[in-house]
Structure formats: C-alpha cells, structure tokens
Amino acid sequence: MAVRDDHVEVGVVLRYGRPLPEVAAEIRRGLAPLSGGRAVHVSVEDVVAGLGDGTRTAS
C-alpha cells in the first residue's frame, strides 16, 4: 500500500474463482471511506489456487 497526494495504491493477491474486476471493485469500495477523498488504485499482483479454507494447493 502506498498513500500519495491524490491517490492510494494497494496491491493484492487473490484466490482464483471470482471475476477479478468484481473483487477489485469490492476492495475499492471498502477502502474509499478510508482514503481521505483520494482515488483508490487496486493492482492484482497474483492469483492463487485455493481450497476455500485458506489452504493453497500444491503446485
């Protein structure tokens, strides 16, 4: 996460399964009230396969 004068940047790693733009929009909405009026830029850094319980599959 980086807070700039006019925007906030946040990088995330997501679990495979949901559409990435949907998840990014959800994160953006959640952070908007905390951003002090700055734009929130979400960067998906990686997508991992998961079992739904926080456990990763072997690769």
C-alpha positions as CSV (number, residue, x, y, z in Angstrom):
1,M,0.0,0.0,0.0
2,A,1.1,3.5,-0.8
3,V,-0.6,6.7,0.0
4,R,0.1,9.5,-2.5
5,D,-1.1,13.1,-2.5
6,D,-4.0,12.3,-4.9
7,H,-4.4,8.5,-4.7
8,V,-3.9,5.4,-2.8
9,E,-2.3,2.3,-4.3
10,V,-2.9,-1.2,-3.0
11,G,-1.6,-4.5,-4.3
12,V,-3.4,-7.7,-3.6
13,V,-3.1,-11.4,-4.2
14,L,-6.4,-13.0,-4.9
15,R,-7.8,-16.6,-4.8
16,Y,-9.0,-17.9,-8.1
17,G,-12.7,-18.2,-8.6
18,R,-14.3,-14.8,-8.7
19,P,-14.0,-12.3,-11.6
20,L,-11.0,-10.0,-10.9
21,P,-12.7,-6.7,-11.8
22,E,-15.5,-7.6,-9.3
23,V,-13.1,-8.2,-6.5
24,A,-11.1,-5.1,-7.3
25,A,-14.2,-3.0,-7.3
26,E,-15.2,-4.5,-3.9
27,I,-11.8,-3.7,-2.4
28,R,-12.0,-0.2,-3.9
29,R,-15.4,0.4,-2.3
30,G,-14.2,-0.9,1.0
31,L,-11.2,1.4,1.1
32,A,-12.8,4.5,-0.3
33,P,-14.1,5.7,3.1
34,L,-10.6,5.4,4.5
35,S,-8.8,7.1,1.6
36,G,-9.4,10.7,2.6
37,G,-11.1,11.5,-0.8
38,R,-8.2,10.1,-2.8
39,A,-8.8,7.7,-5.7
40,V,-8.1,4.1,-4.8
41,H,-6.0,2.1,-7.4
42,V,-6.1,-1.7,-6.9
43,S,-3.4,-3.8,-8.5
44,V,-3.9,-7.6,-8.7
45,E,-0.3,-8.8,-8.2
46,D,-1.1,-12.6,-8.4
47,V,-3.9,-15.1,-8.4
48,V,-3.5,-18.3,-6.5
49,A,-5.5,-21.6,-6.5
50,G,-7.0,-22.2,-3.1
51,L,-9.3,-24.7,-1.4
52,G,-11.6,-22.1,0.1
53,D,-10.2,-22.6,3.6
54,G,-7.1,-20.5,3.3
55,T,-5.0,-23.5,2.2
56,R,-3.2,-23.4,-1.1
57,T,-3.0,-26.4,-3.4
58,A,0.4,-27.9,-4.2
59,S,1.9,-26.6,-7.4
